[in-house]
Amino acid sequence: MATKKKKKKKGRAPVLVIVLAIILAIILYFNFRGNNIKLSKDERVLIIGKQNLYAVYEDKLAVKIPFELYIDSDETVEDLVDSQNYENVLEKINSVVPEKLTRYTVIKSGEIKLDVENARNIPETNIGDRRYILTSSVYAMFKDLYHEKNTVDELNENILVDVLNANGIGGYARKTGELIKTTLGMKYNAANYETTQDQSYVVLNDISKEKAAEILDKLPEKYFKIKNKSSIPTLANIVVIIGSEKQINFKIDIYANQEKLKDASEKLKKAGYGSITSQPEKEDTEQSIIEYNKEDYFVAQKIAKVLGITDMVENSDLENKIGITIK
């Protein structure tokens, strides 16, 4: 009897091996098969992978964001992901890209295959030995590959601008509104702001930064900070709050050699900017670049146009200050 039992055990062994092999094959298949991602219309998803993020917009555009990139001076994309606070990851990436992503998904195994018309790496630049997202080029990329492909046309005649006067000059809101209407063909509402103030603000309700820049470029004010959406209900696509800008606490640091510093300073002073400070030339940066806090995007953009600089990078360490490196 003992001999028969022994033979029975030997007979089961090959079956057990086959079962284990099948299970292993199934596991390997699901771990290493390609993850084919195809989104339906209007879906915008952040995919959190093993070494990269992917900002995917419908079947139009996928933007690869490597973990090594710095989101600000202290934190990389990898640091964000390692915290496993994925809602925060989504929020931080949404602060960089022109079009908001609506949700995230985590895919840590297998190859990610994106079924989109255009796949690009996010534009980046080196500052010293660190890699940063080149935010100015991100907006240009979206304009070329997503906005036009997606036929999202912000027709000027459909845009409503709330113009609020906070500088204390009578009739200034209506004067500004007429300027916007005459030069851009947009509609406007004019009113006085709740208080007078030095600082100018802009509230982006339902408008792209590119279109908002078209409006602000027509105005003489220079220090428009981006303000969080107001709790006051409005149908306007954008709210422009015009301050006096007489005693603005805002500095411009220029990193350049003496010749280029003199040239840039003269151009900025001629354009009406003050509080310009010279700094030692940066040896570890190869290109001209403007660094700014995200709320000062439009301040930086106006300065960039004065100096003919195209590259801009967010830097959360800057407060009421723009850093300009000129090469």
LINVEN-V905014 format. One record per residue. N is the residue number from 1. NEAR is the number of other C-alpha atoms within 8 Angstrom. Layout:
{{N:NEAR} {N:NEAR}}
//
This chain:
{{1:4} {2:5} {3:6} {4:7} {5:8} {6:8} {7:8} {8:8} {9:8} {10:8} {11:8} {12:8} {13:8} {14:8} {15:8} {16:8} {17:8} {18:8} {19:8} {20:8} {21:8} {22:8} {23:8} {24:8} {25:8} {26:8} {27:8} {28:9} {29:8} {30:8} {31:8} {32:9} {33:9} {34:8} {35:8} {36:8} {37:8} {38:9} {39:9} {40:7} {41:6} {42:6} {43:9} {44:13} {45:12} {46:14} {47:12} {48:13} {49:12} {50:7} {51:6} {52:10} {53:12} {54:12} {55:13} {56:12} {57:13} {58:13} {59:12} {60:12} {61:14} {62:13} {63:11} {64:12} {65:11} {66:9} {67:10} {68:8} {69:13} {70:13} {71:11} {72:11} {73:8} {74:6} {75:9} {76:12} {77:12} {78:9} {79:8} {80:12} {81:11} {82:6} {83:7} {84:6} {85:8} {86:9} {87:7} {88:8} {89:10} {90:12} {91:8} {92:9} {93:8} {94:11} {95:7} {96:7} {97:10} {98:11} {99:5} {100:7} {101:12} {102:8} {103:8} {104:12} {105:8} {106:7} {107:10} {108:7} {109:8} {110:11} {111:8} {112:10} {113:8} {114:9} {115:8} {116:11} {117:7} {118:8} {119:10} {120:8} {121:7} {122:10} {123:9} {124:8} {125:8} {126:9} {127:9} {128:6} {129:6} {130:8} {131:11} {132:13} {133:13} {134:14} {135:13} {136:10} {137:10} {138:12} {139:11} {140:8} {141:9} {142:10} {143:9} {144:9} {145:11} {146:11} {147:11} {148:10} {149:9} {150:7} {151:6} {152:7} {153:6} {154:8} {155:6} {156:8} {157:7} {158:8} {159:11} {160:12} {161:14} {162:12} {163:16} {164:13} {165:16} {166:16} {167:10} {168:7} {169:6} {170:4} {171:6} {172:8} {173:13} {174:11} {175:8} {176:10} {177:14} {178:8} {179:9} {180:14} {181:11} {182:8} {183:7} {184:8} {185:9} {186:13} {187:12} {188:11} {189:10} {190:11} {191:10} {192:8} {193:9} {194:5} {195:5} {196:11} {197:10} {198:12} {199:12} {200:16} {201:13} {202:12} {203:12} {204:15} {205:9} {206:7} {207:10} {208:8} {209:8} {210:7} {211:9} {212:11} {213:9} {214:8} {215:10} {216:9} {217:8} {218:9} {219:7} {220:5} {221:9} {222:6} {223:11} {224:12} {225:13} {226:13} {227:9} {228:6} {229:7} {230:6} {231:4} {232:4} {233:5} {234:4} {235:5} {236:11} {237:11} {238:14} {239:13} {240:12} {241:12} {242:14} {243:13} {244:12} {245:11} {246:5} {247:5} {248:7} {249:5} {250:7} {251:11} {252:12} {253:12} {254:13} {255:14} {256:15} {257:8} {258:6} {259:7} {260:10} {261:13} {262:8} {263:8} {264:9} {265:9} {266:8} {267:10} {268:13} {269:9} {270:7} {271:7} {272:6} {273:8} {274:8} {275:7} {276:10} {277:8} {278:9} {279:8} {280:7} {281:8} {282:8} {283:5} {284:7} {285:10} {286:6} {287:7} {288:11} {289:12} {290:14} {291:12} {292:16} {293:15} {294:9} {295:8} {296:13} {297:11} {298:13} {299:11} {300:13} {301:8} {302:10} {303:9} {304:11} {305:9} {306:9} {307:9} {308:6} {309:9} {310:8} {311:11} {312:13} {313:13} {314:12} {315:11} {316:10} {317:7} {318:10} {319:6} {320:9} {321:11} {322:13} {323:12} {324:12} {325:14} {326:11} {327:7}}
//
